[in-house]
Amino acid sequence: MSEILDQFIDEMEVFISRHCLEDEMVSVVARPLTPQEAIGRPIHDDYPLLKGKERMMQATFLNERGQAYSDHTGNFTGSLSQVINLPMDSNFHRALLVATANAVLRKTGIIDKSRHCKDHDPEHCASYLMDALKPFSARKVGMIGDQPRLLEELSRHVEVRVCDRDFENIGKLKSGIRVEDAAAHVEITRWADLLLATGTTLVNDTIEHFIGEVPVVFYGITISGTATLLGLNHFCPLGR
């Protein structure tokens, strides 16, 4: 288990204790959302959710919802203490924890976005990107995980290299940029001034690979709660 995930669990345990939730039998229900439930009907059809490569896990805590991407989904009902004590040995368990934490932190007012943007939002989201990255003055950006609209926007303004775990993407040209295998992340990190990394690196437990060499901004709703608790740079302007 990565150090970041370990720190996140520690912070959540402290948070739960501080709010006297550890002894409460709260109901947590998580299930994989259909693509339409998760992202609606955007203009483009090239998002991982619509391609069936990933699904969105949704946890419900006291009527508040939190979400997280995962390629390993399922159903679960139990208490908050059971969730926090699950072994972090699979993408399913990590996604369940992260989605649940997003719901808990949203319910208690720590974060104000815990669900994926929908319909036309993904297109609009990209228009905020360069302003968000401006403080880093980056000329070479390494993108970890292909998000088509964000890649389009980056390619208009800076040099970009992108890698992805989806074998169907590898080697293809996206916005004029050839998608590299995820194993290229080491070389890309050395090359880049800044990384723009998907928050699902928390769920697949690869997040440790992208912290420490160059500044990193994590994008997407999955990492919303973790970024707030751990002070990570986060981009998700239109999350709900």
Secondary structure, DSSP 8 states (H G I E B T S, - for coil): --HHHHHHHHHHHHHHHHTT-TT----EEEEEE-HHHHH---S---SHHHHTS-EEEEEEETTEEEEEEESS---EEE-HHHHHTS---SHHHHHHHHHHHHHHHHHTTS-S--S---TTHHHHHGGGHHHHHGGGT-SEEEEES--HHHHHHHHHHSEEEEEES-TTTTT-EETTEEEEEGGGHHHHHHH-SEEEEEGGGTTTT-GGGGSSSS-EEEESSTTHHHHHHHT-EEE-TT--
